[in-house]
């Protein structure tokens, strides 16, 4: 890969990183006290992908160490957002299941974020965002496959 292409891909990752930091701060400001973006992200993932995942599956999906994910799940369980149940396929592990409060937390957080998204509407109306989403989804899918070695 030539230096111009490397610089282009670096610029893409750099912008994604900065956008990630800015969006994290905006989103965390909308979450209830004691909950952070990793908590919201796990709940959102369990809704998007399906709950009943093991801590190891979630750690792999988020590319964090298993103890980190176990800590995040413990916080969610403490807040009544997930319930850890025995894994019927492996008696040594558990699976994370969303509670009704977990579903309500995610929906409420998205509703609370609504006004925070308003500042984007002038520069990025919904139609423009809808045009961008397939490209961002495709990029994520390529990166997911690379992460999973597929």
C-alpha positions, 0 to 999 in steps of 0.5 A: 500500500502506498503512503497516500493510501496509508494516510487516507486510511489513517485519516479515516480511523482518526476521524472515527476515533474523534467522533467516538470520543465526542459521541461517547461524552454526549451519550454518557451525559444522557445516561442515569447516574452510575451507568456508562456507555459500556453499560448502554452498549452491552444492553444495546448489543443484547437487544440488537443481536439477541440476549442469552450471550455468555460473558466470553461471547460478549467480551469477544464482541467488544474486544475486551478482556473477559474480566472487564466484561464480567465487571460490566455485567455485574454493574448491569445486574446490580442495576437490575438491567440484566439477569445472569442465569446458568448456561445450560450448555456449560455448567461452569458459565452463565448467560446474560438475559435482559430484564424488562428494566434493561429494555426500558433503560435502552429505550429511555436512553435513546429517547433522552438522547433525542434532543442531543441529536438536534444539533446535527440536524442542520448539517446532517439532515436525516436523509443525509444520515440515511445515505451515510449509514449503509457505508458505515455499516459496510465498513463495520461489517468488513472490520467485524469479519477481519476481527473474527478471522473470516 
